[in-house]
Amino acid sequence: MHSEVTVILSPEQEFRADLRGVEPMAHEAARRWLDEQFTTLDCEPLRPSGKVLLADKLLTVAHAAGAARLGNPDWLQAFARAATGVMARPVIRINVPAMTVGY
């Protein structure tokens, strides 16, 4: 099955992780990994209520990670495995400027 995660930071910056032959993280492991990154990168909730949806977490972690982390193949693959693990979708497109997560 085709599996990939694309992160768009700007029209000029797009990062793609091809996960062909790579298993996604288990759901709980992926949640923990994203929670750790959310804390490590000092991310802030997008909603005034403070509630953080999984899609919001993907957006804020990708934004905070920036080109430096997304450009690191190991970090990008871990992020992509976590994204596919929590969303249970093989193809995910995270568009930071548009604030959308598509499948």
The first five atom37 places (N, CA, C, CB, O) and aatype in JSON, in Angstrom:
{
  "aatype": [12, 8, 15, 6, 19, 16, 19, 9, 10, 15, 14, 6, 5, 6, 13, 1, 0, 3, 10, 1, 7, 19, 6, 14, 12, 0, 8, 6, 0, 0, 1, 1, 17, 10, 3, 6, 5, 13, 16, 16, 10, 3, 4, 6, 14, 10, 1, 14, 15, 7, 11, 19, 10, 10, 0, 3, 11, 10, 10, 16, 19, 0, 8, 0, 0, 7, 0, 0, 1, 10, 7, 2, 14, 3, 17, 10, 5, 0, 13, 0, 1, 0, 0, 16, 7, 19, 12, 0, 1, 14, 19, 9, 1, 9, 2, 19, 14, 0, 12, 16, 19, 7, 18],
  "atom_mask": [
    [1, 1, 1, 1, 1],
    [1, 1, 1, 1, 1],
    [1, 1, 1, 1, 1],
    [1, 1, 1, 1, 1],
    [1, 1, 1, 1, 1],
    [1, 1, 1, 1, 1],
    [1, 1, 1, 1, 1],
    [1, 1, 1, 1, 1],
    [1, 1, 1, 1, 1],
    [1, 1, 1, 1, 1],
    [1, 1, 1, 1, 1],
    [1, 1, 1, 1, 1],
    [1, 1, 1, 1, 1],
    [1, 1, 1, 1, 1],
    [1, 1, 1, 1, 1],
    [1, 1, 1, 1, 1],
    [1, 1, 1, 1, 1],
    [1, 1, 1, 1, 1],
    [1, 1, 1, 1, 1],
    [1, 1, 1, 1, 1],
    [1, 1, 1, 0, 1],
    [1, 1, 1, 1, 1],
    [1, 1, 1, 1, 1],
    [1, 1, 1, 1, 1],
    [1, 1, 1, 1, 1],
    [1, 1, 1, 1, 1],
    [1, 1, 1, 1, 1],
    [1, 1, 1, 1, 1],
    [1, 1, 1, 1, 1],
    [1, 1, 1, 1, 1],
    [1, 1, 1, 1, 1],
    [1, 1, 1, 1, 1],
    [1, 1, 1, 1, 1],
    [1, 1, 1, 1, 1],
    [1, 1, 1, 1, 1],
    [1, 1, 1, 1, 1],
    [1, 1, 1, 1, 1],
    [1, 1, 1, 1, 1],
    [1, 1, 1, 1, 1],
    [1, 1, 1, 1, 1],
    [1, 1, 1, 1, 1],
    [1, 1, 1, 1, 1],
    [1, 1, 1, 1, 1],
    [1, 1, 1, 1, 1],
    [1, 1, 1, 1, 1],
    [1, 1, 1, 1, 1],
    [1, 1, 1, 1, 1],
    [1, 1, 1, 1, 1],
    [1, 1, 1, 1, 1],
    [1, 1, 1, 0, 1],
    [1, 1, 1, 1, 1],
    [1, 1, 1, 1, 1],
    [1, 1, 1, 1, 1],
    [1, 1, 1, 1, 1],
    [1, 1, 1, 1, 1],
    [1, 1, 1, 1, 1],
    [1, 1, 1, 1, 1],
    [1, 1, 1, 1, 1],
    [1, 1, 1, 1, 1],
    [1, 1, 1, 1, 1],
    [1, 1, 1, 1, 1],
    [1, 1, 1, 1, 1],
    [1, 1, 1, 1, 1],
    [1, 1, 1, 1, 1],
    [1, 1, 1, 1, 1],
    [1, 1, 1, 0, 1],
    [1, 1, 1, 1, 1],
    [1, 1, 1, 1, 1],
    [1, 1, 1, 1, 1],
    [1, 1, 1, 1, 1],
    [1, 1, 1, 0, 1],
    [1, 1, 1, 1, 1],
    [1, 1, 1, 1, 1],
    [1, 1, 1, 1, 1],
    [1, 1, 1, 1, 1],
    [1, 1, 1, 1, 1],
    [1, 1, 1, 1, 1],
    [1, 1, 1, 1, 1],
    [1, 1, 1, 1, 1],
    [1, 1, 1, 1, 1],
    [1, 1, 1, 1, 1],
    [1, 1, 1, 1, 1],
    [1, 1, 1, 1, 1],
    [1, 1, 1, 1, 1],
    [1, 1, 1, 0, 1],
    [1, 1, 1, 1, 1],
    [1, 1, 1, 1, 1],
    [1, 1, 1, 1, 1],
    [1, 1, 1, 1, 1],
    [1, 1, 1, 1, 1],
    [1, 1, 1, 1, 1],
    [1, 1, 1, 1, 1],
    [1, 1, 1, 1, 1],
    [1, 1, 1, 1, 1],
    [1, 1, 1, 1, 1],
    [1, 1, 1, 1, 1],
    [1, 1, 1, 1, 1],
    [1, 1, 1, 1, 1],
    [1, 1, 1, 1, 1],
    [1, 1, 1, 1, 1],
    [1, 1, 1, 1, 1],
    [1, 1, 1, 0, 1],
    [1, 1, 1, 1, 1]
  ],
  "atom_positions": [
    [[0.83, -1.18, 0.0], [0.0, 0.0, 0.0], [0.88, 1.25, 0.0], [-0.95, -0.01, 1.21], [1.88, 1.31, 0.71]],
    [[0.51, 2.21, -0.8], [1.22, 3.48, -0.87], [0.98, 4.28, 0.42], [0.76, 4.29, -2.11], [-0.17, 4.44, 0.84]],
    [[2.05, 4.77, 1.03], [1.92, 5.54, 2.25], [2.93, 6.68, 2.23], [2.1, 4.65, 3.5], [4.13, 6.45, 2.05]],
    [[2.43, 7.91, 2.43], [3.33, 9.06, 2.47], [2.69, 10.2, 3.24], [3.69, 9.51, 1.05], [1.47, 10.31, 3.35]],
    [[3.56, 11.04, 3.77], [3.12, 12.24, 4.46], [3.82, 13.42, 3.81], [3.43, 12.17, 6.0], [5.04, 13.41, 3.62]],
    [[3.04, 14.44, 3.46], [3.58, 15.66, 2.88], [3.3, 16.8, 3.83], [2.97, 15.94, 1.47], [2.18, 16.95, 4.33]],
    [[4.33, 17.61, 4.08], [4.18, 18.8, 4.93], [4.56, 20.01, 4.09], [5.06, 18.7, 6.22], [5.66, 20.09, 3.55]],
    [[3.62, 20.96, 3.99], [3.87, 22.2, 3.26], [4.05, 23.31, 4.29], [2.71, 22.52, 2.25], [3.14, 23.6, 5.07]],
    [[5.23, 23.93, 4.29], [5.48, 25.06, 5.17], [5.24, 26.39, 4.47], [6.91, 25.01, 5.69], [4.86, 27.38, 5.1]],
    [[5.45, 26.39, 3.17], [5.24, 27.58, 2.34], [5.18, 27.1, 0.9], [6.38, 28.67, 2.55], [5.46, 25.93, 0.63]],
    [[4.82, 27.98, -0.03], [4.8, 27.53, -1.44], [6.16, 27.03, -1.92], [4.34, 28.67, -2.34], [6.24, 26.24, -2.86]],
    [[7.24, 27.5, -1.28], [8.59, 27.09, -1.68], [9.14, 25.93, -0.86], [9.52, 28.25, -1.58], [10.16, 25.35, -1.23]],
    [[8.48, 25.6, 0.25], [9.01, 24.56, 1.13], [8.0, 23.45, 1.35], [9.42, 25.16, 2.48], [6.98, 23.62, 2.01]],
    [[8.32, 22.3, 0.76], [7.48, 21.12, 0.9], [8.37, 19.94, 1.25], [6.65, 20.85, -0.4], [9.41, 19.73, 0.63]],
    [[7.95, 19.17, 2.23], [8.7, 18.02, 2.68], [7.82, 16.78, 2.52], [9.18, 18.18, 4.15], [6.65, 16.8, 2.88]],
    [[8.4, 15.72, 1.98], [7.63, 14.51, 1.73], [8.38, 13.31, 2.31], [7.37, 14.31, 0.21], [9.57, 13.12, 2.06]],
    [[7.65, 12.51, 3.07], [8.2, 11.27, 3.61], [7.49, 10.11, 2.94], [8.05, 11.2, 5.18], [6.28, 9.94, 3.09]],
    [[8.24, 9.32, 2.22], [7.71, 8.11, 1.58], [7.85, 6.98, 2.59], [8.46, 7.79, 0.22], [8.96, 6.62, 2.98]],
    [[6.73, 6.41, 3.0], [6.74, 5.36, 4.01], [6.53, 3.97, 3.43], [5.67, 5.65, 5.04], [6.08, 3.06, 4.12]],
    [[6.84, 3.82, 2.17], [6.7, 2.51, 1.54], [7.55, 1.49, 2.3], [7.13, 2.58, 0.03], [8.76, 1.66, 2.45]],
    [[6.91, 0.43, 2.77], [7.61, -0.61, 3.49], [7.9, -0.28, 4.95], [0.0, 0.0, 0.0], [8.56, -1.06, 5.63]],
    [[7.41, 0.86, 5.43], [7.63, 1.27, 6.82], [6.29, 1.29, 7.53], [8.32, 2.68, 6.89], [5.32, 1.87, 7.05]],
    [[6.23, 0.64, 8.67], [5.0, 0.58, 9.45], [4.75, 1.9, 10.18], [5.05, -0.59, 10.45], [5.7, 2.53, 10.66]],
    [[3.5, 2.33, 10.27], [3.2, 3.49, 11.11], [3.41, 3.12, 12.58], [1.74, 3.99, 10.88], [3.41, 1.94, 12.93]],
    [[3.6, 4.12, 13.42], [3.68, 3.85, 14.85], [2.32, 3.36, 15.32], [4.12, 5.12, 15.65], [1.28, 3.7, 14.76]],
    [[2.35, 2.56, 16.36], [1.09, 2.16, 16.99], [0.41, 3.42, 17.51], [1.33, 1.12, 18.15], [1.09, 4.39, 17.86]],
    [[-0.92, 3.41, 17.56], [-1.68, 4.62, 17.88], [-1.2, 5.28, 19.19], [-3.16, 4.28, 18.0], [-0.94, 6.49, 19.2]],
    [[-1.09, 4.53, 20.26], [-0.69, 5.13, 21.54], [0.75, 5.62, 21.52], [-0.87, 4.12, 22.68], [1.05, 6.67, 22.08]],
    [[1.64, 4.88, 20.88], [3.03, 5.33, 20.76], [3.11, 6.61, 19.94], [3.91, 4.22, 20.11], [3.89, 7.51, 20.25]],
    [[2.31, 6.69, 18.89], [2.28, 7.9, 18.05], [1.76, 9.09, 18.83], [1.41, 7.66, 16.8], [2.3, 10.19, 18.7]],
    [[0.72, 8.89, 19.63], [0.18, 9.97, 20.47], [1.24, 10.47, 21.45], [-1.07, 9.5, 21.24], [1.41, 11.67, 21.63]],
    [[1.94, 9.53, 22.08], [2.99, 9.91, 23.04], [4.11, 10.68, 22.35], [3.57, 8.67, 23.74], [4.59, 11.69, 22.87]],
    [[4.52, 10.21, 21.16], [5.6, 10.88, 20.43], [5.18, 12.31, 20.09], [5.95, 10.1, 19.14], [5.96, 13.25, 20.28]],
    [[3.96, 12.47, 19.58], [3.48, 13.81, 19.24], [3.35, 14.69, 20.48], [2.14, 13.72, 18.51], [3.67, 15.88, 20.43]],
    [[2.88, 14.12, 21.58], [2.79, 14.88, 22.84], [4.16, 15.36, 23.28], [2.15, 14.02, 23.94], [4.31, 16.51, 23.69]],
    [[5.17, 14.49, 23.19], [6.53, 14.87, 23.55], [7.05, 16.0, 22.67], [7.47, 13.65, 23.45], [7.65, 16.96, 23.16]],
    [[6.8, 15.89, 21.36], [7.25, 16.93, 20.44], [6.51, 18.25, 20.7], [7.05, 16.49, 18.98], [7.11, 19.32, 20.64]],
    [[5.23, 18.16, 20.98], [4.41, 19.35, 21.27], [5.01, 20.09, 22.47], [2.93, 18.95, 21.56], [5.1, 21.32, 22.45]],
    [[5.41, 19.35, 23.49], [6.0, 19.95, 24.68], [7.42, 20.45, 24.41], [6.02, 18.94, 25.83], [7.76, 21.58, 24.76]],
    [[8.24, 19.62, 23.79], [9.63, 19.97, 23.5], [9.74, 21.23, 22.64], [10.34, 18.82, 22.81], [10.61, 22.06, 22.85]],
    [[8.84, 21.35, 21.68], [8.89, 22.49, 20.75], [8.1, 23.7, 21.26], [8.35, 22.07, 19.38], [7.92, 24.67, 20.53]],
    [[7.62, 23.63, 22.5], [6.86, 24.73, 23.12], [5.67, 25.17, 22.28], [7.78, 25.92, 23.34], [5.42, 26.36, 22.1]],
    [[4.94, 24.2, 21.78], [3.75, 24.5, 20.97], [2.63, 25.02, 21.86], [3.29, 23.24, 20.19], [2.54, 24.69, 23.04]],
    [[1.79, 25.83, 21.27], [0.62, 26.4, 21.96], [-0.64, 25.85, 21.31], [0.64, 27.96, 21.91], [-0.68, 25.66, 20.1]],
    [[-1.68, 25.6, 22.11], [-2.96, 25.16, 21.53], [-3.5, 26.21, 20.56], [-4.0, 24.87, 22.65], [-3.35, 27.41, 20.79]],
    [[-4.13, 25.75, 19.49], [-4.71, 26.66, 18.5], [-6.05, 27.23, 18.96], [-4.89, 25.94, 17.17], [-6.44, 28.32, 18.54]],
    [[-6.75, 26.49, 19.8], [-8.1, 26.88, 20.21], [-8.07, 27.61, 21.55], [-9.01, 25.65, 20.29], [-7.31, 27.23, 22.45]],
    [[-8.89, 28.65, 21.7], [-8.93, 29.38, 22.97], [-9.31, 28.5, 24.16], [-9.9, 30.52, 22.86], [-8.95, 28.8, 25.3]],
    [[-10.03, 27.42, 23.9], [-10.44, 26.52, 24.98], [-9.26, 25.72, 25.53], [-11.53, 25.57, 24.49], [-9.35, 25.15, 26.62]],
    [[-8.17, 25.66, 24.77], [-7.01, 24.88, 25.17], [-7.06, 23.44, 24.7], [0.0, 0.0, 0.0], [-6.09, 22.7, 24.86]],
    [[-8.2, 23.04, 24.13], [-8.33, 21.67, 23.64], [-7.46, 21.51, 22.39], [-9.83, 21.33, 23.32], [-7.43, 22.39, 21.52]],
    [[-6.74, 20.4, 22.32], [-5.85, 20.16, 21.19], [-6.3, 18.88, 20.47], [-4.36, 20.04, 21.66], [-6.14, 17.78, 20.99]],
    [[-6.86, 19.06, 19.28], [-7.25, 17.92, 18.45], [-6.0, 17.33, 17.8], [-8.28, 18.35, 17.37], [-4.97, 18.01, 17.7]],
    [[-6.07, 16.08, 17.37], [-4.91, 15.46, 16.75], [-4.45, 16.22, 15.51], [-5.22, 14.02, 16.38], [-3.26, 16.41, 15.3]],
    [[-5.39, 16.67, 14.7], [-5.02, 17.44, 13.5], [-4.33, 18.74, 13.9], [-6.27, 17.74, 12.63], [-3.37, 19.16, 13.26]],
    [[-4.82, 19.39, 14.96], [-4.18, 20.62, 15.45], [-2.76, 20.33, 15.91], [-4.99, 21.23, 16.6], [-1.85, 21.12, 15.66]],
    [[-2.58, 19.2, 16.56], [-1.25, 18.84, 17.06], [-0.29, 18.62, 15.89], [-1.32, 17.57, 17.94], [0.86, 19.05, 15.95]],
    [[-0.76, 17.96, 14.83], [0.09, 17.77, 13.65], [0.49, 19.11, 13.06], [-0.63, 16.92, 12.6], [1.65, 19.32, 12.7]],
    [[-0.46, 20.02, 12.95], [-0.18, 21.34, 12.39], [0.81, 22.12, 13.24], [-1.47, 22.14, 12.25], [1.78, 22.68, 12.71]],
    [[0.58, 22.17, 14.54], [1.45, 22.99, 15.4], [2.85, 22.37, 15.53], [0.82, 23.14, 16.8], [3.84, 23.1, 15.57]],
    [[2.93, 21.07, 15.59], [4.25, 20.44, 15.67], [5.01, 20.66, 14.36], [4.12, 18.92, 15.97], [6.2, 20.98, 14.39]],
    [[4.35, 20.51, 13.22], [5.01, 20.75, 11.93], [5.48, 22.19, 11.82], [4.06, 20.41, 10.76], [6.59, 22.46, 11.36]],
    [[4.63, 23.13, 12.25], [5.0, 24.54, 12.19], [6.2, 24.82, 13.09], [3.81, 25.42, 12.6], [7.15, 25.48, 12.67]],
    [[6.15, 24.33, 14.32], [7.24, 24.58, 15.27], [8.53, 23.88, 14.85], [6.83, 24.14, 16.67], [9.62, 24.38, 15.1]],
    [[8.4, 22.72, 14.23], [9.58, 21.97, 13.79], [10.32, 22.74, 12.7], [9.18, 20.57, 13.28], [11.55, 22.76, 12.67]],
    [[9.56, 23.37, 11.82], [10.16, 24.16, 10.76], [11.02, 23.34, 9.81], [0.0, 0.0, 0.0], [11.09, 22.11, 9.89]],
    [[11.67, 24.06, 8.93], [12.5, 23.4, 7.91], [13.69, 22.67, 8.51], [12.99, 24.43, 6.91], [14.15, 21.67, 7.95]],
    [[14.19, 23.15, 9.65], [15.36, 22.51, 10.26], [15.07, 21.05, 10.63], [15.81, 23.29, 11.5], [15.82, 20.16, 10.26]],
    [[13.99, 20.82, 11.36], [13.66, 19.44, 11.76], [13.06, 18.65, 10.61], [12.7, 19.45, 12.95], [13.4, 17.49, 10.41]],
    [[12.17, 19.27, 9.85], [11.55, 18.56, 8.72], [12.58, 18.17, 7.67], [10.45, 19.41, 8.09], [12.39, 17.21, 6.94]],
    [[13.67, 18.92, 7.6], [14.75, 18.61, 6.66], [15.65, 17.48, 7.14], [0.0, 0.0, 0.0], [16.49, 16.99, 6.38]],
    [[15.47, 17.06, 8.4], [16.23, 15.94, 8.94], [15.47, 14.66, 8.59], [16.45, 16.08, 10.5], [14.37, 14.46, 9.1]],
    [[16.02, 13.79, 7.75], [15.28, 12.61, 7.3], [14.78, 11.72, 8.43], [16.14, 11.8, 6.39], [13.69, 11.17, 8.35]],
    [[15.58, 11.57, 9.49], [15.16, 10.71, 10.61], [13.98, 11.31, 11.35], [16.33, 10.49, 11.58], [13.02, 10.61, 11.69]],
    [[14.04, 12.63, 11.61], [12.94, 13.28, 12.32], [11.68, 13.27, 11.45], [13.32, 14.74, 12.71], [10.59, 12.99, 11.93]],
    [[11.85, 13.57, 10.17], [10.7, 13.59, 9.26], [10.04, 12.22, 9.2], [11.14, 14.03, 7.85], [8.81, 12.13, 9.19]],
    [[10.83, 11.16, 9.15], [10.24, 9.83, 9.09], [9.5, 9.51, 10.39], [11.32, 8.77, 8.81], [8.42, 8.92, 10.36]],
    [[10.07, 9.88, 11.52], [9.39, 9.65, 12.8], [8.08, 10.43, 12.86], [10.3, 10.05, 13.99], [7.06, 9.91, 13.3]],
    [[8.1, 11.68, 12.41], [6.89, 12.51, 12.37], [5.84, 11.86, 11.46], [7.23, 13.94, 11.88], [4.67, 11.79, 11.81]],
    [[6.28, 11.4, 10.3], [5.35, 10.79, 9.34], [4.77, 9.49, 9.9], [6.07, 10.51, 8.0], [3.58, 9.23, 9.74]],
    [[5.59, 8.67, 10.54], [5.09, 7.44, 11.15], [4.09, 7.75, 12.26], [6.26, 6.6, 11.71], [3.09, 7.05, 12.41]],
    [[4.37, 8.8, 13.04], [3.43, 9.2, 14.1], [2.13, 9.72, 13.48], [4.07, 10.28, 15.02], [1.04, 9.4, 13.96]],
    [[2.25, 10.53, 12.44], [1.06, 11.1, 11.79], [0.16, 9.99, 11.24], [1.47, 12.06, 10.66], [-1.05, 10.02, 11.44]],
    [[0.75, 9.03, 10.54], [-0.07, 7.95, 9.99], [-0.6, 7.05, 11.11], [0.75, 7.11, 8.99], [-1.67, 6.45, 10.96]],
    [[0.12, 6.95, 12.21], [-0.34, 6.15, 13.34], [-1.54, 6.76, 14.05], [0.0, 0.0, 0.0], [-2.49, 6.05, 14.38]],
    [[-1.5, 8.08, 14.3], [-2.62, 8.7, 15.02], [-3.83, 8.93, 14.14], [-2.18, 10.0, 15.62], [-4.96, 8.87, 14.61]],
    [[-3.61, 9.19, 12.87], [-4.73, 9.47, 11.98], [-5.27, 8.22, 11.29], [-4.3, 10.48, 10.94], [-6.36, 8.24, 10.72]],
    [[-4.52, 7.13, 11.35], [-4.93, 5.86, 10.73], [-5.26, 6.04, 9.25], [-6.14, 5.28, 11.47], [-6.24, 5.49, 8.74]],
    [[-4.44, 6.81, 8.58], [-4.59, 7.06, 7.13], [-3.23, 6.86, 6.48], [-5.15, 8.51, 6.84], [-2.21, 7.26, 7.06]],
    [[-3.16, 6.26, 5.29], [-1.86, 6.03, 4.66], [-1.27, 7.26, 3.98], [-2.0, 4.94, 3.65], [-0.05, 7.37, 3.86]],
    [[-2.11, 8.18, 3.55], [-1.62, 9.39, 2.86], [-2.17, 10.6, 3.58], [-2.04, 9.4, 1.35], [-3.39, 10.75, 3.73]],
    [[-1.27, 11.46, 4.03], [-1.66, 12.66, 4.78], [-0.94, 13.86, 4.19], [-1.34, 12.51, 6.3], [0.25, 13.79, 3.88]],
    [[-1.68, 14.95, 4.04], [-1.12, 16.21, 3.53], [-1.37, 17.28, 4.57], [-1.76, 16.61, 2.14], [-2.51, 17.63, 4.86]],
    [[-0.29, 17.81, 5.14], [-0.37, 18.83, 6.18], [0.07, 20.15, 5.57], [0.53, 18.46, 7.43], [1.23, 20.33, 5.21]],
    [[-0.88, 21.06, 5.44], [-0.61, 22.37, 4.84], [-0.63, 23.4, 5.96], [-1.66, 22.72, 3.73], [-1.69, 23.84, 6.39]],
    [[0.55, 23.79, 6.43], [0.66, 24.69, 7.57], [0.08, 26.08, 7.26], [2.12, 24.83, 8.0], [-0.71, 26.58, 8.06]],
    [[0.43, 26.73, 6.13], [-0.13, 28.06, 5.88], [-1.67, 28.07, 5.79], [0.45, 28.63, 4.61], [-2.32, 29.02, 6.24]],
    [[-2.24, 27.02, 5.22], [-3.7, 26.94, 5.07], [-4.35, 26.37, 6.34], [-4.07, 26.08, 3.86], [-5.58, 26.4, 6.47]],
    [[-3.54, 25.84, 7.27], [-4.03, 25.24, 8.51], [-4.99, 24.09, 8.22], [-4.72, 26.29, 9.39], [-6.06, 23.99, 8.81]],
    [[-4.58, 23.21, 7.29], [-5.42, 22.06, 6.94], [-4.62, 20.77, 7.01], [-6.02, 22.24, 5.53], [-3.41, 20.74, 6.78]],
    [[-5.33, 19.71, 7.32], [-4.78, 18.36, 7.27], [-5.73, 17.56, 6.39], [-4.63, 17.71, 8.72], [-6.9, 17.4, 6.72]],
    [[-5.21, 17.06, 5.28], [-6.04, 16.31, 4.34], [-5.57, 14.89, 4.23], [0.0, 0.0, 0.0], [-4.43, 14.56, 4.57]],
    [[-6.48, 14.03, 3.74], [-6.2, 12.58, 3.63], [-6.37, 12.14, 2.21], [-7.12, 11.76, 4.54], [-6.18, 10.97, 1.9]]
  ]
}
